[in-house]
Amino acid sequence: MDYNRIHILLDKYWRCITTIEEERELRNFFSGKVIPPEFRPYQVWFQTPEAEELPPLGSEFDHKIIERIACARRKKYRRLILSALAATIIFCIILFILLLTTSFISDNVYL
């Protein structure tokens, strides 16, 4: 086995950019009997079978993700509508106050 390739694959693995085939290659390498001393600290890490035994994601996972995205969009739209409504109400209140004060000022001018 080319140890330079193992160094490259380990570097890619720690940066989370390996493919599944490359990870299998690392697992195969570390499941061998002869492992150089420089790679022995990583041997236990790659001998755990958890990654190989993960079940594939089903269509129900896709539906949950799509529903969460739709829910987030609805919340965002609802928040936008409520903000516009609040701004409209504040604008109407300010306009009403201005109309009242201007009519009060105009009534007092003629006295």
PyMOL commands that set and color helices and strands:
alter all, ss='L'
color gray80, all
select helices_A, chain A and resi 3-14+20-30+37-47+50-53+59-109
alter helices_A, ss='H'
color red, helices_A
deselect
rebuild
show_as cartoon
